[in-house]
Amino acid sequence: MNFYAIRAIYFFEMSRTWRTLMQSIASPVISTSLYFVVFGSAIGSRMVSIDGISYGAFIIPGLIMLSLLSESISNASFGIYMPKFSGTIYEVLSAPVSFVEVVLGYVGAAASKSIILGLLILVTARLFVDYEILHPLWMLTFLVLTAVTFSLFGFIIGIWADGFEKLQIIPLMVVTPLTFLGGSFYSINMLPPIWQTITLFNPVVYLISGFRWSFYGVADVSVGVSVAMICGFMLLCLFGIWRIFHTGYRLKS
């Protein structure tokens, strides 16, 4: 394992975050804070509690997950797309490093950025609402697993995309709507039975449900199923990346 190569790629990607601090960190935190102001404080004060949890506290896991998914995908996809766009991907591919080391560098940096962002939003939420974390280790586990999994997914999108506009298609047109419809702002038990069944086909439901359980001990679906869904999607992404490097799909175009 070439740890020097992994370290070089990792710190190169992380340095881009510090150069674009307003865009990478401050902007998502401010945007999420606005959600807390509108939904948590303004609307939440007029709503009854959900499962014995105040509405402002109830939406914290969903809002963190909303930012975590979008930022993980964006960071990883942009990180690998830029070398393709500028032509420096050839230097990476010709270097004496395996695809495992390349993926560890790019995905590790993207996941680290997302985890930092998630923790910052968690701290920021304390300014607006009171909350508790019943299972902090599980909370960190869900946070890390989700960040890594969707960074892997973003890496695949970055390889697949052949233009800047394609980098945003799946996050904006697929992931964000699924997150809003996945129980970020409500419990799926509040829906009519037919819509509860339909919602269970939304994979983001399992991510948000498991993450919310780590905070308050309540979940819309089984925690075991949530963990299995995340791990299953991670394995699917790993297989997709292996196929990309095995076949050379769009690596040089």
N, C-alpha and C positions, 0 to 999 in steps of 0.2 A: 504494500500500500504506500503510495507516494504522498505522504502527509504534507510535504513542502508544496506540492501542486495544489492540494486541497486548500491549504492555508492561503496560498497566493490568490486563488479564485475567490475564496470566501471574503478575504479582507478587501479585495478590489471591489466586490459587489457591495460590501458594507460601507465602504468609503463614499459610494454614490449616495447613500442615504444621508450621510452627514452633510454632503454638498447641497442636497435638495431637502433640507430639514423641514421647511414649510410645507412642501408638497407631500413628502413621504410620511411625516409624523403629525405635524401641527394641523394640517387640513382635515384628516380623518377624525382627529380628536375633537376639533371644533364642530365638525358636522354632527358627530354623535352627541356632543353636548347639547346641540339644538334639539335633538330628539328628546333628550332628558327634560329640557325646558318645556317643550310643547306637550309631549305625551306623559312624561313623568310628573311634572309639577302642575301644569295648567289643566290637562284633561284628567290626569290620574287623581287629582284631589276631588274630582266629581264622580269617580267611579268606585264601586264596591271592590272589596278585595277579591282575589282569585285564589282558591285553595288556601285561604287564610293568610295570603301574602298581599301586601299593598301593591297596587298596580305599578307604581313607580319602581319598586324593587323587582316585581315580576318580569318586567321587560329588560332588565339589565343583561341577563344571559343572551337573549335574542339580539340585542343591539351589539354586544361584543361579537357574537357570531356573524352578524351581518358585515361588520368591518373586517373581521378575520378572514372570511371567505373571499371577499372581493380583493383585499390587499394581498393575500397569499397568492392568488392567481395573477394579479397585476405585477407584483414584484418578480415572480419567477418567469412569467412570459416575456416581460420587457427585458429581463436580465439576459436571457438566451437569444432573444430576437435581435438585440442590438449588435452582437458579434456577427450574426448573419447579414444584417443590413450594411454594416461597415466593412465586411470582408475579413474581419479578424478571426472568424470561426475557423479558418484554415490553420491558423497558428495553434489553436487549441487541438484540432483534430490531428495535426502532424506532430504534436508534442508527445513525449514518451509517457503518456498518462492513459489510463483505461477510462471507459465510459462511466464506471462506478465512481471514480475520483472526480470526474467532471460534474456528474449529477450531485455528488455530495457537496461540492463547492457551491454550485449555483443554488440548489434547493436548500442547503443549509443556511445560506445567507438570506434567502427569501423567507424561510420559516422563522429565522431569528428576528427579522424586521417585524413580522406579523405578531410574534409572541410579545415583543416589546410594546407594540402598539396596543395589543389586547390588555396587557397589564396597565398601561397608561390610562386606557379608557376605564378600567376597573377602579383605579385610584380616583379618576375624575368623577366617576359616578357617586363617590362618597360626598362630593360637594352638593349634590342635589337630593339624594335619597339615602336612607339608612338601609343596610342590608347585612346579611350574614352568609358565611360560607360553611356549611355543615361538613363538607368533605373536601378540604383544601388540596389534598394529594390527588384526588380524582379530578378536581377542577383543573389542576395543572396538567394532568394526564390527557384530559379531553382537549385542553388548549393546545398542547404540543402535537397530539395526534392529528387534530384538525388542520393545524398550520402546516405540518409536514405533508399530509395527504393532498391538500389543495395547492401546495407549492409544487408537488409532483404533477398535478393536473395542469397547473399553469405552465410548467416546463413543456408539457406536451403541446399546449396551445401555442407557445412561443415557437416551437419547431414547425407546427402546422401552418401558422400564419405566414402569408406572403405579402402583407401590407399592414400598416399601422392600424387601419380601421378594423381588421380582423382580430386584433388583440383585444378589442373591447366588445365584440359581438356576443361571445358566450357569457362574460361577466355581467353585461348590461341586460341582455335579452333572455338569458336563461337563469343564471345563478341568483341575481338580485330578485327577480319575481318569485322564484322558488323559496327564497329566504323569507320574503314578506308573507308568503302563503304557507310557510312552514311552522307557524306558531310563534313568531317573534313577538307579536303584540297581543297574543291571546292563547288560551288553551284550546286545543282541538276538541276537548270535551264540551265546549260551548257551542259547537256546530251541530246541525241536524245529523242524524245517523248516517244518511246517505253521503253527506259531505265528509264526515269522519272517515268513512271507508275510502273515499276518493283521496283524501289528504294523506292517507297512509302510503300511497304510491309516490309521494314526494320524499326523496331521500334526505332532504334537509331537516325534515321533521325529527328524524332520529338523532341528528347532531344536536339540535337545539334542546330536545327533550332530555338527552343524557347530560348535557351541560347544565341545564336548569336543575336537574336532580342533584348535581354536585353542590349547588348553592343551597337549595331549600328542602331536599329530600322528597320532592314531588316530581312525577314524570308522566307524560302522556303515553309513553310506550315503555317496554321493559328496558332497563339499563343494559342488560346483557345483549339485547338486540341492537341497541345503539352502538355499543363497542364493536359488535360483529359487523355492523354496516360500515363503520369507519375503517376497520381493518380490511374488510373485503374490498372496499373502493381503493385503499392504498395498494393492495396486491394487484388490482386491476391496472392501476397507474404504473406500477413498477414493471408489469409485464408489457404495457404499451411502450414504455421507454426502452426496455430491452429490445423490443422489435424494431424500434426506430433506429437504434445504433447497429442492430444486426443487419438491417436492410439498407441503411443509409438514407432513409426516407426524409427528403427535404433538408438534409443537414447542410448541403452546399448551395442551395438555391435561395 
